[in-house]
């Protein structure tokens, strides 16, 4: 695939921000004009402490998608949990109101919700579900890998993984407090119940996975039970041996791409 590393000025972030994009490329073939060709878009959200380059540096995303017609977009989210924070930057507005417009203006991207996918790991796993449930009119499909689905509880379980001495202070800058988080527009349980009541758009296709040795696994299990027992939302689940690691995420990324039909099943 063709690799694009770019910077542009973000209106909502108020600063230059980087973006990494993988574009479909017919390797070894003579280029042909395809002015009307539009591709599905997969947004990949990085975890806490990583950046937009993590997927290129640490994952198999290019190997998995290089022979398929898909555009992969990897934005920078810093440590902002992909929301409009109380005392942090407006990442939610950037990702939902600005980035899709930029991507469609600059690349041959389909803007249809059924062609728009979002996936993330850890902090990005939370972000993928939060964005998709807040904006199902934009994202038709969402997947969370080892998601920090309850950020404050995640702090107590993986402080050594996140390796950020100001993690609690950062959460309070973003959400205000643990009490303010619950029942807010950023609480996945609140969003799920709100999503069920919407009549204007169907819920996104969703997928949730976590390794059984991951310190976030108890959070995954609680959220899985909530979706299965307290909602009518359809969601795929996967739990199997693995930790909070790229070894697990690389295996799951292939399964997620197969689940969404973006690449053929290896069992077919």
C-alpha positions as CSV (number, residue, x, y, z in Angstrom):
1,X,0.0,0.0,0.0
2,X,1.0,3.6,-0.4
3,X,2.0,5.3,2.9
4,X,1.2,8.9,3.5
5,X,2.5,10.9,6.5
6,X,1.0,14.3,6.7
7,X,0.4,17.3,8.9
8,X,-2.5,19.7,8.6
9,X,-4.0,22.5,10.7
10,X,-7.0,21.3,12.8
11,X,-9.7,23.8,13.3
12,X,-11.1,22.0,16.4
13,X,-7.7,21.2,18.0
14,X,-6.3,24.7,17.1
15,X,-3.0,23.4,16.0
16,X,-1.1,21.4,13.4
17,X,-1.8,17.7,13.9
18,X,-0.2,14.6,12.2
19,X,-2.0,11.9,10.3
20,X,-0.8,8.6,8.9
21,X,-2.8,7.0,6.0
22,X,-2.5,3.8,4.0
23,X,-3.9,4.0,0.5
24,X,-4.7,1.1,-1.8
25,X,-2.0,0.4,-4.3
26,X,-1.9,-2.0,-7.2
27,X,1.7,-3.2,-6.8
28,X,3.4,-4.3,-10.0
29,X,0.6,-3.1,-12.2
30,X,0.5,-0.3,-14.6
31,X,-1.5,2.6,-13.1
32,X,-5.0,3.1,-14.5
33,X,-7.2,6.2,-14.1
34,X,-10.0,5.5,-11.6
35,X,-11.4,9.0,-11.0
36,X,-14.7,7.7,-9.6
37,X,-13.4,4.9,-7.4
38,X,-14.2,5.3,-3.7
39,X,-12.9,3.1,-0.9
40,X,-14.1,2.0,2.5
41,X,-12.3,3.7,5.3
42,X,-10.9,2.1,8.5
43,X,-10.0,4.5,11.3
44,X,-7.5,3.0,13.8
45,X,-7.2,4.6,17.2
46,X,-4.0,4.2,19.2
47,X,-3.7,3.5,22.9
48,X,-2.7,5.6,25.9
49,X,1.0,6.5,25.6
50,X,1.2,5.7,21.9
51,X,0.7,7.9,18.9
52,X,-0.6,7.7,15.3
53,X,2.6,5.9,14.2
54,X,2.0,2.9,16.6
55,X,-0.1,0.9,14.1
56,X,2.6,1.2,11.4
57,X,5.5,0.5,13.7
58,X,4.0,-2.3,15.8
59,X,1.1,-3.9,14.0
60,X,0.5,-6.0,10.8
61,X,-2.1,-3.6,9.4
62,X,-0.3,-3.0,6.1
63,X,0.4,-6.7,5.5
64,X,-3.3,-7.5,6.3
65,X,-4.8,-4.8,4.1
66,X,-2.2,-4.4,1.2
67,X,-4.1,-6.5,-1.3
68,X,-7.5,-5.1,-0.5
69,X,-9.4,-2.0,-1.5
70,X,-9.5,-0.2,1.8
71,X,-8.2,3.1,3.1
72,X,-6.7,3.1,6.6
73,X,-6.6,6.3,8.6
74,X,-4.5,6.6,11.8
75,X,-5.0,9.9,13.7
76,X,-3.2,11.3,16.7
77,X,-5.3,11.3,19.9
78,X,-2.6,12.0,22.4
79,X,-3.9,11.0,25.9
80,X,-7.3,12.5,25.4
81,X,-9.6,9.4,25.3
82,X,-11.1,10.7,22.1
83,X,-13.6,13.0,23.8
84,X,-14.1,16.7,24.2
85,X,-12.4,17.1,27.5
86,X,-13.4,19.5,30.2
87,X,-9.9,20.9,30.4
88,X,-8.3,19.2,27.4
89,X,-8.6,19.4,23.6
90,X,-11.7,18.7,21.6
91,X,-10.8,15.3,20.2
92,X,-14.4,14.1,19.7
93,X,-15.2,17.2,17.6
94,X,-12.0,16.8,15.6
95,X,-12.7,13.1,14.9
96,X,-16.4,13.4,14.1
97,X,-16.8,16.9,12.5
98,X,-13.4,17.6,10.9
99,X,-11.3,14.5,10.1
100,X,-14.0,12.7,7.9
101,X,-14.3,15.9,5.9
102,X,-10.5,16.2,5.5
103,X,-10.2,12.5,4.5
104,X,-12.9,12.7,1.9
105,X,-11.5,16.0,0.5
106,X,-7.9,14.7,0.2
107,X,-8.4,11.0,-0.6
108,X,-10.7,8.7,-2.6
109,X,-12.7,7.8,0.5
110,X,-16.3,6.7,0.6
111,X,-18.3,8.9,3.0
112,X,-21.1,6.3,3.5
113,X,-21.6,5.0,7.0
114,X,-21.8,1.5,5.8
115,X,-18.3,1.9,4.4
116,X,-16.9,3.6,7.5
117,X,-15.2,1.4,10.2
118,X,-13.5,2.4,13.5
119,X,-11.3,0.3,15.7
120,X,-9.0,0.9,18.6
121,X,-7.0,-0.7,21.3
122,X,-6.9,0.1,25.1
123,X,-7.7,3.8,25.3
124,X,-8.5,3.6,21.6
125,X,-10.9,0.7,22.1
126,X,-12.9,2.8,24.5
127,X,-12.7,5.6,21.9
128,X,-14.0,3.5,19.0
129,X,-17.1,2.4,20.9
130,X,-17.7,5.9,22.3
131,X,-17.4,7.5,18.9
132,X,-19.6,4.9,17.1
133,X,-22.4,5.0,19.7
134,X,-22.4,8.8,19.9
135,X,-22.3,9.1,16.1
136,X,-23.9,6.0,14.5
137,X,-24.7,8.1,11.5
138,X,-21.0,8.3,10.7
139,X,-19.7,4.9,11.8
140,X,-21.4,1.8,10.6
141,X,-19.0,-0.6,12.3
142,X,-16.8,-0.4,15.5
143,X,-14.4,-2.7,17.3
144,X,-12.7,-2.5,20.7
145,X,-9.6,-4.5,21.5
146,X,-8.6,-4.7,25.2
147,X,-10.6,-1.5,25.7
148,X,-10.3,0.8,28.7
149,X,-14.1,0.8,28.7
150,X,-14.4,2.2,32.2
151,X,-11.4,4.6,32.3
152,X,-11.3,5.2,36.1
153,X,-11.4,1.5,36.8
154,X,-8.8,0.9,34.2
155,X,-6.5,3.2,36.1
156,X,-6.5,0.9,39.1
157,X,-5.9,-2.2,37.0
158,X,-3.1,-1.2,34.6
159,X,-1.3,1.7,36.1
160,X,2.0,-0.2,35.3
161,X,0.9,-0.7,31.7
162,X,0.0,3.0,31.1
163,X,3.2,4.1,32.9
164,X,1.9,7.6,33.4
165,X,2.3,9.1,36.9
166,X,-0.4,11.7,36.2
167,X,-3.0,9.3,34.8
168,X,-5.6,10.1,37.4
169,X,-5.0,13.8,37.0
170,X,-5.3,13.4,33.3
171,X,-8.7,11.6,33.6
172,X,-10.0,14.4,35.8
173,X,-8.8,17.0,33.3
174,X,-10.8,15.0,30.6
175,X,-13.9,13.9,32.4
176,X,-14.0,16.2,35.5
177,X,-14.2,13.4,38.0
178,X,-15.2,9.8,38.3
179,X,-18.7,10.9,39.6
180,X,-19.1,13.2,36.6
181,X,-18.1,10.5,34.1
182,X,-20.9,8.1,35.0
183,X,-24.2,9.0,33.3
184,X,-22.4,11.5,31.0
185,X,-22.3,11.5,27.2
186,X,-18.9,9.6,27.5
187,X,-20.2,6.7,29.6
188,X,-20.6,3.7,27.4
189,X,-23.6,2.3,29.4
190,X,-25.4,5.6,29.1
191,X,-24.6,5.7,25.4
192,X,-25.9,2.2,24.8
193,X,-29.2,3.0,26.4
194,X,-29.5,6.2,24.4
195,X,-28.5,4.4,21.2
196,X,-31.3,1.9,21.7
197,X,-33.9,4.7,21.6
198,X,-32.8,6.3,18.4
199,X,-35.2,5.9,15.5
200,X,-33.3,7.8,12.8
201,X,-30.4,5.4,12.3
202,X,-29.5,1.7,13.0
203,X,-26.9,0.9,15.7
204,X,-23.4,0.2,14.3
205,X,-22.2,-3.3,13.9
206,X,-19.9,-3.8,17.0
207,X,-17.2,-6.2,18.2
208,X,-15.6,-6.5,21.6
209,X,-12.5,-8.6,22.5
210,X,-9.9,-9.0,25.2
211,X,-7.3,-11.4,26.3
212,X,-8.0,-13.5,29.4
213,X,-4.6,-12.6,30.9
214,X,-5.2,-8.9,30.3
215,X,-5.5,-6.8,33.5
216,X,-8.5,-5.1,31.7
217,X,-10.3,-8.5,31.3
218,X,-12.6,-8.0,34.3
219,X,-13.8,-4.7,32.8
220,X,-14.4,-6.5,29.5
221,X,-16.4,-9.2,31.2
222,X,-18.6,-6.7,33.0
223,X,-19.2,-4.7,29.8
224,X,-19.9,-7.9,27.9
225,X,-22.5,-8.9,30.5
226,X,-24.1,-5.5,30.3
227,X,-24.5,-5.6,26.6
228,X,-25.8,-9.1,26.6
229,X,-28.2,-8.8,29.5
230,X,-29.2,-5.1,29.7
231,X,-29.4,-4.1,26.0
232,X,-30.7,-5.4,22.8
233,X,-27.7,-4.2,20.8
234,X,-26.0,-6.8,18.6
235,X,-22.3,-7.3,19.3
236,X,-19.7,-9.9,18.5
237,X,-17.4,-11.0,21.3
238,X,-14.1,-12.8,21.6
239,X,-12.1,-13.8,24.6
240,X,-9.0,-16.1,24.5
241,X,-5.6,-16.4,26.0
242,X,-3.5,-13.2,25.7
243,X,-2.4,-10.1,27.5
244,X,-2.3,-6.3,27.0
245,X,0.1,-6.7,24.1
246,X,0.7,-6.4,20.4
247,X,0.9,-10.1,20.0
248,X,-2.8,-10.3,21.0
249,X,-3.8,-7.2,19.1
250,X,-2.2,-8.4,15.9
251,X,-4.1,-11.6,16.0
252,X,-7.3,-9.9,16.8
253,X,-6.9,-7.2,14.1
254,X,-6.9,-10.0,11.5
255,X,-10.1,-11.5,13.1
256,X,-11.8,-8.1,13.2
257,X,-11.0,-7.4,9.5
258,X,-12.5,-10.8,8.7
259,X,-15.5,-10.2,11.0
260,X,-16.3,-6.9,9.1
261,X,-15.7,-8.5,5.7
262,X,-12.9,-6.3,4.8
263,X,-10.6,-9.2,4.1
264,X,-11.5,-12.8,3.2
265,X,-11.8,-15.3,6.0
266,X,-8.7,-17.5,6.3
267,X,-10.9,-20.4,7.0
268,X,-12.8,-20.0,3.7
